[in-house]
Amino acid sequence: MVRAHGLAPRVRARLQPRRSASRSAWARYLVGRFLQVTGLMVTLVAATAFFGTSSTIAMLRMMLAGVVLFVPGWLLARKDPRG
């Protein structure tokens, strides 16, 4: 077996126990994930409920509501508390 040059320090660093994240980091992450899923569900419902109808404006408004929920959730959940 041939060792890759410079790989050992990175492997040792990954084997070190990680520090536990704070409760606020987990809360922020979980709220962000909840907002993401809710936004996606609202967008899905808007796309399916208004499919084939003439009320395009209502569909676009409901999709905008889904995006308004999703984007803050994405911003909150960008940093994973696990590291």
PyMOL Python script that loads the backbone (N, CA, C, O; Angstrom):
from pymol import cmd

cmd.read_pdbstr("""\
ATOM      1  N   MET A   1       0.842  -1.172   0.000  1.00  0.00           N
ATOM      2  CA  MET A   1       0.000   0.000   0.000  1.00  0.00           C
ATOM      3  C   MET A   1       0.891   1.240   0.000  1.00  0.00           C
ATOM      4  O   MET A   1       1.859   1.316   0.757  1.00  0.00           O
ATOM      5  N   VAL A   2       0.571   2.177  -0.825  1.00  0.00           N
ATOM      6  CA  VAL A   2       1.344   3.402  -0.942  1.00  0.00           C
ATOM      7  C   VAL A   2       0.550   4.527  -0.296  1.00  0.00           C
ATOM      8  O   VAL A   2      -0.621   4.729  -0.616  1.00  0.00           O
ATOM      9  N   ARG A   3       1.182   5.253   0.607  1.00  0.00           N
ATOM     10  CA  ARG A   3       0.503   6.370   1.261  1.00  0.00           C
ATOM     11  C   ARG A   3       0.522   7.594   0.355  1.00  0.00           C
ATOM     12  O   ARG A   3       1.532   7.898  -0.281  1.00  0.00           O
ATOM     13  N   ALA A   4      -0.591   8.277   0.307  1.00  0.00           N
ATOM     14  CA  ALA A   4      -0.654   9.523  -0.451  1.00  0.00           C
ATOM     15  C   ALA A   4       0.069  10.606   0.323  1.00  0.00           C
ATOM     16  O   ALA A   4      -0.103  10.737   1.535  1.00  0.00           O
ATOM     17  N   HIS A   5       0.869  11.373  -0.371  1.00  0.00           N
ATOM     18  CA  HIS A   5       1.676  12.402   0.266  1.00  0.00           C
ATOM     19  C   HIS A   5       0.776  13.526   0.794  1.00  0.00           C
ATOM     20  O   HIS A   5       0.000  14.107   0.036  1.00  0.00           O
ATOM     21  N   GLY A   6       0.880  13.827   2.075  1.00  0.00           N
ATOM     22  CA  GLY A   6       0.132  14.937   2.678  1.00  0.00           C
ATOM     23  C   GLY A   6      -1.295  14.612   3.066  1.00  0.00           C
ATOM     24  O   GLY A   6      -2.029  15.502   3.494  1.00  0.00           O
ATOM     25  N   LEU A   7      -1.701  13.384   2.933  1.00  0.00           N
ATOM     26  CA  LEU A   7      -3.074  13.018   3.244  1.00  0.00           C
ATOM     27  C   LEU A   7      -3.278  12.707   4.727  1.00  0.00           C
ATOM     28  O   LEU A   7      -4.375  12.893   5.252  1.00  0.00           O
ATOM     29  N   ALA A   8      -2.250  12.245   5.391  1.00  0.00           N
ATOM     30  CA  ALA A   8      -2.371  11.827   6.789  1.00  0.00           C
ATOM     31  C   ALA A   8      -2.850  12.941   7.728  1.00  0.00           C
ATOM     32  O   ALA A   8      -3.708  12.671   8.567  1.00  0.00           O
ATOM     33  N   PRO A   9      -2.335  14.197   7.631  1.00  0.00           N
ATOM     34  CA  PRO A   9      -2.849  15.229   8.547  1.00  0.00           C
ATOM     35  C   PRO A   9      -4.335  15.501   8.357  1.00  0.00           C
ATOM     36  O   PRO A   9      -5.048  15.751   9.330  1.00  0.00           O
ATOM     37  N   ARG A  10      -4.806  15.455   7.123  1.00  0.00           N
ATOM     38  CA  ARG A  10      -6.230  15.702   6.886  1.00  0.00           C
ATOM     39  C   ARG A  10      -7.092  14.572   7.437  1.00  0.00           C
ATOM     40  O   ARG A  10      -8.178  14.809   7.966  1.00  0.00           O
ATOM     41  N   VAL A  11      -6.603  13.356   7.310  1.00  0.00           N
ATOM     42  CA  VAL A  11      -7.352  12.215   7.843  1.00  0.00           C
ATOM     43  C   VAL A  11      -7.397  12.287   9.360  1.00  0.00           C
ATOM     44  O   VAL A  11      -8.442  12.044   9.964  1.00  0.00           O
ATOM     45  N   ARG A  12      -6.265  12.621   9.982  1.00  0.00           N
ATOM     46  CA  ARG A  12      -6.252  12.747  11.443  1.00  0.00           C
ATOM     47  C   ARG A  12      -7.193  13.858  11.902  1.00  0.00           C
ATOM     48  O   ARG A  12      -7.857  13.723  12.930  1.00  0.00           O
ATOM     49  N   ALA A  13      -7.252  14.947  11.152  1.00  0.00           N
ATOM     50  CA  ALA A  13      -8.138  16.050  11.526  1.00  0.00           C
ATOM     51  C   ALA A  13      -9.601  15.618  11.464  1.00  0.00           C
ATOM     52  O   ALA A  13     -10.410  16.050  12.285  1.00  0.00           O
ATOM     53  N   ARG A  14      -9.939  14.782  10.507  1.00  0.00           N
ATOM     54  CA  ARG A  14     -11.322  14.315  10.403  1.00  0.00           C
ATOM     55  C   ARG A  14     -11.678  13.339  11.512  1.00  0.00           C
ATOM     56  O   ARG A  14     -12.848  13.207  11.870  1.00  0.00           O
ATOM     57  N   LEU A  15     -10.683  12.655  12.058  1.00  0.00           N
ATOM     58  CA  LEU A  15     -10.945  11.687  13.119  1.00  0.00           C
ATOM     59  C   LEU A  15     -11.056  12.342  14.492  1.00  0.00           C
ATOM     60  O   LEU A  15     -11.489  11.696  15.446  1.00  0.00           O
ATOM     61  N   GLN A  16     -10.675  13.604  14.608  1.00  0.00           N
ATOM     62  CA  GLN A  16     -10.785  14.319  15.876  1.00  0.00           C
ATOM     63  C   GLN A  16     -12.259  14.495  16.227  1.00  0.00           C
ATOM     64  O   GLN A  16     -13.077  14.738  15.340  1.00  0.00           O
ATOM     65  N   PRO A  17     -12.609  14.379  17.500  1.00  0.00           N
ATOM     66  CA  PRO A  17     -14.010  14.606  17.876  1.00  0.00           C
ATOM     67  C   PRO A  17     -14.391  16.062  17.614  1.00  0.00           C
ATOM     68  O   PRO A  17     -13.641  16.990  17.917  1.00  0.00           O
ATOM     69  N   ARG A  18     -15.567  16.224  17.048  1.00  0.00           N
ATOM     70  CA  ARG A  18     -16.056  17.574  16.737  1.00  0.00           C
ATOM     71  C   ARG A  18     -16.648  18.207  17.975  1.00  0.00           C
ATOM     72  O   ARG A  18     -17.170  17.527  18.859  1.00  0.00           O
ATOM     73  N   ARG A  19     -16.554  19.519  18.018  1.00  0.00           N
ATOM     74  CA  ARG A  19     -17.185  20.217  19.137  1.00  0.00           C
ATOM     75  C   ARG A  19     -18.688  20.260  18.893  1.00  0.00           C
ATOM     76  O   ARG A  19     -19.142  20.377  17.755  1.00  0.00           O
ATOM     77  N   SER A  20     -19.433  20.166  19.952  1.00  0.00           N
ATOM     78  CA  SER A  20     -20.889  20.153  19.796  1.00  0.00           C
ATOM     79  C   SER A  20     -21.391  21.565  19.513  1.00  0.00           C
ATOM     80  O   SER A  20     -20.883  22.546  20.057  1.00  0.00           O
ATOM     81  N   ALA A  21     -22.378  21.641  18.667  1.00  0.00           N
ATOM     82  CA  ALA A  21     -22.945  22.932  18.294  1.00  0.00           C
ATOM     83  C   ALA A  21     -23.907  23.403  19.377  1.00  0.00           C
ATOM     84  O   ALA A  21     -24.464  22.603  20.128  1.00  0.00           O
ATOM     85  N   SER A  22     -24.086  24.694  19.440  1.00  0.00           N
ATOM     86  CA  SER A  22     -24.973  25.257  20.449  1.00  0.00           C
ATOM     87  C   SER A  22     -26.435  25.008  20.069  1.00  0.00           C
ATOM     88  O   SER A  22     -26.757  24.679  18.928  1.00  0.00           O
ATOM     89  N   ARG A  23     -27.288  25.173  21.046  1.00  0.00           N
ATOM     90  CA  ARG A  23     -28.720  24.987  20.811  1.00  0.00           C
ATOM     91  C   ARG A  23     -29.264  26.022  19.840  1.00  0.00           C
ATOM     92  O   ARG A  23     -30.146  25.716  19.038  1.00  0.00           O
ATOM     93  N   SER A  24     -28.748  27.238  19.905  1.00  0.00           N
ATOM     94  CA  SER A  24     -29.246  28.271  18.997  1.00  0.00           C
ATOM     95  C   SER A  24     -28.860  27.963  17.553  1.00  0.00           C
ATOM     96  O   SER A  24     -29.626  28.255  16.634  1.00  0.00           O
ATOM     97  N   ALA A  25     -27.682  27.377  17.342  1.00  0.00           N
ATOM     98  CA  ALA A  25     -27.283  26.999  15.983  1.00  0.00           C
ATOM     99  C   ALA A  25     -28.205  25.916  15.436  1.00  0.00           C
ATOM    100  O   ALA A  25     -28.606  25.960  14.273  1.00  0.00           O
ATOM    101  N   TRP A  26     -28.537  24.940  16.285  1.00  0.00           N
ATOM    102  CA  TRP A  26     -29.456  23.896  15.847  1.00  0.00           C
ATOM    103  C   TRP A  26     -30.852  24.447  15.601  1.00  0.00           C
ATOM    104  O   TRP A  26     -31.511  24.065  14.634  1.00  0.00           O
ATOM    105  N   ALA A  27     -31.306  25.342  16.470  1.00  0.00           N
ATOM    106  CA  ALA A  27     -32.634  25.932  16.291  1.00  0.00           C
ATOM    107  C   ALA A  27     -32.701  26.726  14.995  1.00  0.00           C
ATOM    108  O   ALA A  27     -33.678  26.626  14.253  1.00  0.00           O
ATOM    109  N   ARG A  28     -31.673  27.510  14.721  1.00  0.00           N
ATOM    110  CA  ARG A  28     -31.627  28.299  13.484  1.00  0.00           C
ATOM    111  C   ARG A  28     -31.643  27.367  12.266  1.00  0.00           C
ATOM    112  O   ARG A  28     -32.344  27.619  11.287  1.00  0.00           O
ATOM    113  N   TYR A  29     -30.872  26.306  12.343  1.00  0.00           N
ATOM    114  CA  TYR A  29     -30.792  25.355  11.238  1.00  0.00           C
ATOM    115  C   TYR A  29     -32.142  24.664  10.996  1.00  0.00           C
ATOM    116  O   TYR A  29     -32.590  24.547   9.856  1.00  0.00           O
ATOM    117  N   LEU A  30     -32.779  24.212  12.073  1.00  0.00           N
ATOM    118  CA  LEU A  30     -34.050  23.502  11.928  1.00  0.00           C
ATOM    119  C   LEU A  30     -35.177  24.422  11.463  1.00  0.00           C
ATOM    120  O   LEU A  30     -36.022  24.010  10.669  1.00  0.00           O
ATOM    121  N   VAL A  31     -35.196  25.657  11.947  1.00  0.00           N
ATOM    122  CA  VAL A  31     -36.192  26.618  11.461  1.00  0.00           C
ATOM    123  C   VAL A  31     -35.969  26.888   9.978  1.00  0.00           C
ATOM    124  O   VAL A  31     -36.927  26.992   9.212  1.00  0.00           O
ATOM    125  N   GLY A  32     -34.721  26.999   9.577  1.00  0.00           N
ATOM    126  CA  GLY A  32     -34.413  27.202   8.169  1.00  0.00           C
ATOM    127  C   GLY A  32     -34.879  26.040   7.310  1.00  0.00           C
ATOM    128  O   GLY A  32     -35.458  26.243   6.243  1.00  0.00           O
ATOM    129  N   ARG A  33     -34.628  24.829   7.772  1.00  0.00           N
ATOM    130  CA  ARG A  33     -35.082  23.653   7.017  1.00  0.00           C
ATOM    131  C   ARG A  33     -36.608  23.604   6.946  1.00  0.00           C
ATOM    132  O   ARG A  33     -37.172  23.255   5.909  1.00  0.00           O
ATOM    133  N   PHE A  34     -37.271  23.951   8.043  1.00  0.00           N
ATOM    134  CA  PHE A  34     -38.732  23.972   8.050  1.00  0.00           C
ATOM    135  C   PHE A  34     -39.262  24.984   7.035  1.00  0.00           C
ATOM    136  O   PHE A  34     -40.204  24.693   6.298  1.00  0.00           O
ATOM    137  N   LEU A  35     -38.656  26.173   6.998  1.00  0.00           N
ATOM    138  CA  LEU A  35     -39.090  27.183   6.037  1.00  0.00           C
ATOM    139  C   LEU A  35     -38.828  26.734   4.604  1.00  0.00           C
ATOM    140  O   LEU A  35     -39.630  27.012   3.712  1.00  0.00           O
ATOM    141  N   GLN A  36     -37.730  26.052   4.379  1.00  0.00           N
ATOM    142  CA  GLN A  36     -37.448  25.551   3.035  1.00  0.00           C
ATOM    143  C   GLN A  36     -38.507  24.552   2.583  1.00  0.00           C
ATOM    144  O   GLN A  36     -39.034  24.657   1.475  1.00  0.00           O
ATOM    145  N   VAL A  37     -38.811  23.599   3.430  1.00  0.00           N
ATOM    146  CA  VAL A  37     -39.794  22.574   3.064  1.00  0.00           C
ATOM    147  C   VAL A  37     -41.175  23.192   2.890  1.00  0.00           C
ATOM    148  O   VAL A  37     -41.911  22.829   1.973  1.00  0.00           O
ATOM    149  N   THR A  38     -41.524  24.125   3.768  1.00  0.00           N
ATOM    150  CA  THR A  38     -42.823  24.786   3.656  1.00  0.00           C
ATOM    151  C   THR A  38     -42.912  25.576   2.354  1.00  0.00           C
ATOM    152  O   THR A  38     -43.933  25.526   1.668  1.00  0.00           O
ATOM    153  N   GLY A  39     -41.857  26.299   2.013  1.00  0.00           N
ATOM    154  CA  GLY A  39     -41.847  27.058   0.763  1.00  0.00           C
ATOM    155  C   GLY A  39     -41.967  26.162  -0.452  1.00  0.00           C
ATOM    156  O   GLY A  39     -42.678  26.493  -1.400  1.00  0.00           O
ATOM    157  N   LEU A  40     -41.283  25.035  -0.436  1.00  0.00           N
ATOM    158  CA  LEU A  40     -41.392  24.100  -1.554  1.00  0.00           C
ATOM    159  C   LEU A  40     -42.795  23.508  -1.656  1.00  0.00           C
ATOM    160  O   LEU A  40     -43.311  23.316  -2.757  1.00  0.00           O
ATOM    161  N   MET A  41     -43.410  23.221  -0.512  1.00  0.00           N
ATOM    162  CA  MET A  41     -44.764  22.674  -0.532  1.00  0.00           C
ATOM    163  C   MET A  41     -45.768  23.706  -1.059  1.00  0.00           C
ATOM    164  O   MET A  41     -46.662  23.365  -1.833  1.00  0.00           O
ATOM    165  N   VAL A  42     -45.620  24.948  -0.645  1.00  0.00           N
ATOM    166  CA  VAL A  42     -46.521  26.005  -1.129  1.00  0.00           C
ATOM    167  C   VAL A  42     -46.367  26.164  -2.635  1.00  0.00           C
ATOM    168  O   VAL A  42     -47.362  26.326  -3.342  1.00  0.00           O
ATOM    169  N   THR A  43     -45.144  26.120  -3.133  1.00  0.00           N
ATOM    170  CA  THR A  43     -44.909  26.241  -4.568  1.00  0.00           C
ATOM    171  C   THR A  43     -45.494  25.047  -5.315  1.00  0.00           C
ATOM    172  O   THR A  43     -46.070  25.212  -6.390  1.00  0.00           O
ATOM    173  N   LEU A  44     -45.350  23.851  -4.758  1.00  0.00           N
ATOM    174  CA  LEU A  44     -45.918  22.662  -5.384  1.00  0.00           C
ATOM    175  C   LEU A  44     -47.439  22.737  -5.438  1.00  0.00           C
ATOM    176  O   LEU A  44     -48.044  22.415  -6.460  1.00  0.00           O
ATOM    177  N   VAL A  45     -48.054  23.160  -4.344  1.00  0.00           N
ATOM    178  CA  VAL A  45     -49.516  23.291  -4.311  1.00  0.00           C
ATOM    179  C   VAL A  45     -49.968  24.341  -5.310  1.00  0.00           C
ATOM    180  O   VAL A  45     -50.982  24.157  -5.984  1.00  0.00           O
ATOM    181  N   ALA A  46     -49.235  25.433  -5.416  1.00  0.00           N
ATOM    182  CA  ALA A  46     -49.604  26.477  -6.386  1.00  0.00           C
ATOM    183  C   ALA A  46     -49.517  25.954  -7.805  1.00  0.00           C
ATOM    184  O   ALA A  46     -50.385  26.245  -8.628  1.00  0.00           O
ATOM    185  N   ALA A  47     -48.489  25.194  -8.098  1.00  0.00           N
ATOM    186  CA  ALA A  47     -48.323  24.678  -9.454  1.00  0.00           C
ATOM    187  C   ALA A  47     -49.397  23.649  -9.805  1.00  0.00           C
ATOM    188  O   ALA A  47     -49.860  23.600 -10.945  1.00  0.00           O
ATOM    189  N   THR A  48     -49.795  22.828  -8.834  1.00  0.00           N
ATOM    190  CA  THR A  48     -50.782  21.789  -9.126  1.00  0.00           C
ATOM    191  C   THR A  48     -52.216  22.295  -9.002  1.00  0.00           C
ATOM    192  O   THR A  48     -53.081  21.875  -9.770  1.00  0.00           O
ATOM    193  N   ALA A  49     -52.481  23.180  -8.061  1.00  0.00           N
ATOM    194  CA  ALA A  49     -53.860  23.642  -7.857  1.00  0.00           C
ATOM    195  C   ALA A  49     -54.343  24.537  -8.999  1.00  0.00           C
ATOM    196  O   ALA A  49     -55.524  24.531  -9.346  1.00  0.00           O
ATOM    197  N   PHE A  50     -53.429  25.296  -9.572  1.00  0.00           N
ATOM    198  CA  PHE A  50     -53.825  26.232 -10.619  1.00  0.00           C
ATOM    199  C   PHE A  50     -53.462  25.741 -12.015  1.00  0.00           C
ATOM    200  O   PHE A  50     -53.515  26.512 -12.974  1.00  0.00           O
ATOM    201  N   PHE A  51     -53.093  24.465 -12.140  1.00  0.00           N
ATOM    202  CA  PHE A  51     -52.715  23.924 -13.440  1.00  0.00           C
ATOM    203  C   PHE A  51     -53.928  23.886 -14.364  1.00  0.00           C
ATOM    204  O   PHE A  51     -54.953  23.295 -14.025  1.00  0.00           O
ATOM    205  N   GLY A  52     -53.810  24.509 -15.512  1.00  0.00           N
ATOM    206  CA  GLY A  52     -54.882  24.490 -16.502  1.00  0.00           C
ATOM    207  C   GLY A  52     -55.986  25.496 -16.269  1.00  0.00           C
ATOM    208  O   GLY A  52     -56.969  25.503 -17.010  1.00  0.00           O
ATOM    209  N   THR A  53     -55.859  26.342 -15.271  1.00  0.00           N
ATOM    210  CA  THR A  53     -56.891  27.356 -15.032  1.00  0.00           C
ATOM    211  C   THR A  53     -56.444  28.681 -15.645  1.00  0.00           C
ATOM    212  O   THR A  53     -55.291  28.847 -16.045  1.00  0.00           O
ATOM    213  N   SER A  54     -57.358  29.585 -15.703  1.00  0.00           N
ATOM    214  CA  SER A  54     -57.047  30.893 -16.302  1.00  0.00           C
ATOM    215  C   SER A  54     -56.525  31.897 -15.271  1.00  0.00           C
ATOM    216  O   SER A  54     -56.186  33.023 -15.635  1.00  0.00           O
ATOM    217  N   SER A  55     -56.457  31.518 -14.013  1.00  0.00           N
ATOM    218  CA  SER A  55     -56.029  32.449 -12.961  1.00  0.00           C
ATOM    219  C   SER A  55     -54.507  32.379 -12.766  1.00  0.00           C
ATOM    220  O   SER A  55     -54.014  31.883 -11.753  1.00  0.00           O
ATOM    221  N   THR A  56     -53.796  32.881 -13.748  1.00  0.00           N
ATOM    222  CA  THR A  56     -52.335  32.851 -13.699  1.00  0.00           C
ATOM    223  C   THR A  56     -51.790  33.769 -12.612  1.00  0.00           C
ATOM    224  O   THR A  56     -50.792  33.447 -11.968  1.00  0.00           O
ATOM    225  N   ILE A  57     -52.436  34.901 -12.408  1.00  0.00           N
ATOM    226  CA  ILE A  57     -51.969  35.863 -11.399  1.00  0.00           C
ATOM    227  C   ILE A  57     -52.041  35.254 -10.003  1.00  0.00           C
ATOM    228  O   ILE A  57     -51.125  35.435  -9.200  1.00  0.00           O
ATOM    229  N   ALA A  58     -53.115  34.537  -9.709  1.00  0.00           N
ATOM    230  CA  ALA A  58     -53.242  33.901  -8.395  1.00  0.00           C
ATOM    231  C   ALA A  58     -52.161  32.835  -8.205  1.00  0.00           C
ATOM    232  O   ALA A  58     -51.606  32.702  -7.114  1.00  0.00           O
ATOM    233  N   MET A  59     -51.861  32.075  -9.267  1.00  0.00           N
ATOM    234  CA  MET A  59     -50.818  31.071  -9.175  1.00  0.00           C
ATOM    235  C   MET A  59     -49.462  31.729  -8.933  1.00  0.00           C
ATOM    236  O   MET A  59     -48.680  31.257  -8.108  1.00  0.00           O
ATOM    237  N   LEU A  60     -49.186  32.804  -9.641  1.00  0.00           N
ATOM    238  CA  LEU A  60     -47.904  33.486  -9.462  1.00  0.00           C
ATOM    239  C   LEU A  60     -47.775  34.087  -8.070  1.00  0.00           C
ATOM    240  O   LEU A  60     -46.689  34.077  -7.491  1.00  0.00           O
ATOM    241  N   ARG A  61     -48.852  34.603  -7.536  1.00  0.00           N
ATOM    242  CA  ARG A  61     -48.811  35.148  -6.170  1.00  0.00           C
ATOM    243  C   ARG A  61     -48.547  34.052  -5.146  1.00  0.00           C
ATOM    244  O   ARG A  61     -47.787  34.244  -4.197  1.00  0.00           O
ATOM    245  N   MET A  62     -49.182  32.905  -5.348  1.00  0.00           N
ATOM    246  CA  MET A  62     -48.965  31.805  -4.407  1.00  0.00           C
ATOM    247  C   MET A  62     -47.542  31.254  -4.541  1.00  0.00           C
ATOM    248  O   MET A  62     -46.925  30.882  -3.543  1.00  0.00           O
ATOM    249  N   MET A  63     -47.026  31.204  -5.756  1.00  0.00           N
ATOM    250  CA  MET A  63     -45.640  30.772  -5.942  1.00  0.00           C
ATOM    251  C   MET A  63     -44.675  31.776  -5.324  1.00  0.00           C
ATOM    252  O   MET A  63     -43.652  31.388  -4.760  1.00  0.00           O
ATOM    253  N   LEU A  64     -44.988  33.043  -5.426  1.00  0.00           N
ATOM    254  CA  LEU A  64     -44.162  34.067  -4.785  1.00  0.00           C
ATOM    255  C   LEU A  64     -44.165  33.882  -3.268  1.00  0.00           C
ATOM    256  O   LEU A  64     -43.138  34.072  -2.616  1.00  0.00           O
ATOM    257  N   ALA A  65     -45.306  33.514  -2.713  1.00  0.00           N
ATOM    258  CA  ALA A  65     -45.362  33.244  -1.268  1.00  0.00           C
ATOM    259  C   ALA A  65     -44.458  32.062  -0.907  1.00  0.00           C
ATOM    260  O   ALA A  65     -43.804  32.077   0.136  1.00  0.00           O
ATOM    261  N   GLY A  66     -44.421  31.046  -1.762  1.00  0.00           N
ATOM    262  CA  GLY A  66     -43.522  29.924  -1.521  1.00  0.00           C
ATOM    263  C   GLY A  66     -42.063  30.337  -1.580  1.00  0.00           C
ATOM    264  O   GLY A  66     -41.251  29.887  -0.772  1.00  0.00           O
ATOM    265  N   VAL A  67     -41.731  31.187  -2.530  1.00  0.00           N
ATOM    266  CA  VAL A  67     -40.345  31.673  -2.648  1.00  0.00           C
ATOM    267  C   VAL A  67     -39.986  32.546  -1.456  1.00  0.00           C
ATOM    268  O   VAL A  67     -38.864  32.484  -0.952  1.00  0.00           O
ATOM    269  N   VAL A  68     -40.933  33.357  -1.003  1.00  0.00           N
ATOM    270  CA  VAL A  68     -40.691  34.225   0.155  1.00  0.00           C
ATOM    271  C   VAL A  68     -40.447  33.388   1.410  1.00  0.00           C
ATOM    272  O   VAL A  68     -39.711  33.820   2.297  1.00  0.00           O
ATOM    273  N   LEU A  69     -41.036  32.224   1.501  1.00  0.00           N
ATOM    274  CA  LEU A  69     -40.764  31.326   2.625  1.00  0.00           C
ATOM    275  C   LEU A  69     -39.442  30.578   2.436  1.00  0.00           C
ATOM    276  O   LEU A  69     -38.692  30.376   3.391  1.00  0.00           O
ATOM    277  N   PHE A  70     -39.169  30.173   1.206  1.00  0.00           N
ATOM    278  CA  PHE A  70     -37.997  29.341   0.953  1.00  0.00           C
ATOM    279  C   PHE A  70     -36.678  30.095   1.120  1.00  0.00           C
ATOM    280  O   PHE A  70     -35.747  29.568   1.730  1.00  0.00           O
ATOM    281  N   VAL A  71     -36.582  31.301   0.599  1.00  0.00           N
ATOM    282  CA  VAL A  71     -35.297  32.024   0.585  1.00  0.00           C
ATOM    283  C   VAL A  71     -34.772  32.311   1.997  1.00  0.00           C
ATOM    284  O   VAL A  71     -33.597  32.043   2.250  1.00  0.00           O
ATOM    285  N   PRO A  72     -35.572  32.840   2.931  1.00  0.00           N
ATOM    286  CA  PRO A  72     -35.029  33.001   4.290  1.00  0.00           C
ATOM    287  C   PRO A  72     -34.641  31.672   4.928  1.00  0.00           C
ATOM    288  O   PRO A  72     -33.670  31.603   5.681  1.00  0.00           O
ATOM    289  N   GLY A  73     -35.401  30.615   4.626  1.00  0.00           N
ATOM    290  CA  GLY A  73     -35.037  29.301   5.140  1.00  0.00           C
ATOM    291  C   GLY A  73     -33.704  28.835   4.596  1.00  0.00           C
ATOM    292  O   GLY A  73     -32.898  28.257   5.324  1.00  0.00           O
ATOM    293  N   TRP A  74     -33.472  29.084   3.325  1.00  0.00           N
ATOM    294  CA  TRP A  74     -32.189  28.721   2.722  1.00  0.00           C
ATOM    295  C   TRP A  74     -31.050  29.507   3.353  1.00  0.00           C
ATOM    296  O   TRP A  74     -29.976  28.963   3.606  1.00  0.00           O
ATOM    297  N   LEU A  75     -31.290  30.787   3.604  1.00  0.00           N
ATOM    298  CA  LEU A  75     -30.250  31.615   4.234  1.00  0.00           C
ATOM    299  C   LEU A  75     -29.954  31.152   5.658  1.00  0.00           C
ATOM    300  O   LEU A  75     -28.802  31.176   6.091  1.00  0.00           O
ATOM    301  N   LEU A  76     -30.987  30.732   6.388  1.00  0.00           N
ATOM    302  CA  LEU A  76     -30.772  30.266   7.765  1.00  0.00           C
ATOM    303  C   LEU A  76     -30.092  28.904   7.815  1.00  0.00           C
ATOM    304  O   LEU A  76     -29.294  28.645   8.716  1.00  0.00           O
ATOM    305  N   ALA A  77     -30.395  28.039   6.867  1.00  0.00           N
ATOM    306  CA  ALA A  77     -29.897  26.667   6.930  1.00  0.00           C
ATOM    307  C   ALA A  77     -28.595  26.464   6.163  1.00  0.00           C
ATOM    308  O   ALA A  77     -28.149  25.327   6.015  1.00  0.00           O
ATOM    309  N   ARG A  78     -27.984  27.518   5.678  1.00  0.00           N
ATOM    310  CA  ARG A  78     -26.756  27.376   4.910  1.00  0.00           C
ATOM    311  C   ARG A  78     -25.617  26.814   5.750  1.00  0.00           C
ATOM    312  O   ARG A  78     -24.796  26.049   5.245  1.00  0.00           O
ATOM    313  N   LYS A  79     -25.558  27.180   7.012  1.00  0.00           N
ATOM    314  CA  LYS A  79     -24.459  26.704   7.873  1.00  0.00           C
ATOM    315  C   LYS A  79     -24.960  25.520   8.688  1.00  0.00           C
ATOM    316  O   LYS A  79     -25.806  25.661   9.571  1.00  0.00           O
ATOM    317  N   ASP A  80     -24.421  24.365   8.372  1.00  0.00           N
ATOM    318  CA  ASP A  80     -24.791  23.144   9.078  1.00  0.00           C
ATOM    319  C   ASP A  80     -24.116  23.127  10.452  1.00  0.00           C
ATOM    320  O   ASP A  80     -22.895  23.273  10.518  1.00  0.00           O
ATOM    321  N   PRO A  81     -24.856  22.955  11.547  1.00  0.00           N
ATOM    322  CA  PRO A  81     -24.249  22.985  12.879  1.00  0.00           C
ATOM    323  C   PRO A  81     -23.323  21.800  13.149  1.00  0.00           C
ATOM    324  O   PRO A  81     -22.567  21.828  14.120  1.00  0.00           O
ATOM    325  N   ARG A  82     -23.364  20.778  12.326  1.00  0.00           N
ATOM    326  CA  ARG A  82     -22.470  19.632  12.520  1.00  0.00           C
ATOM    327  C   ARG A  82     -21.054  19.942  12.065  1.00  0.00           C
ATOM    328  O   ARG A  82     -20.128  19.178  12.342  1.00  0.00           O
ATOM    329  N   GLY A  83     -20.881  21.058  11.369  1.00  0.00           N
ATOM    330  CA  GLY A  83     -19.536  21.442  10.953  1.00  0.00           C
ATOM    331  C   GLY A  83     -19.281  21.238   9.565  1.00  0.00           C
ATOM    332  O   GLY A  83     -18.181  21.524   9.091  1.00  0.00           O
TER     333      GLY A  83
END
""", "prot")
cmd.dss("prot")
cmd.show_as("cartoon", "prot")
cmd.util.cbc("prot")
cmd.orient("prot")
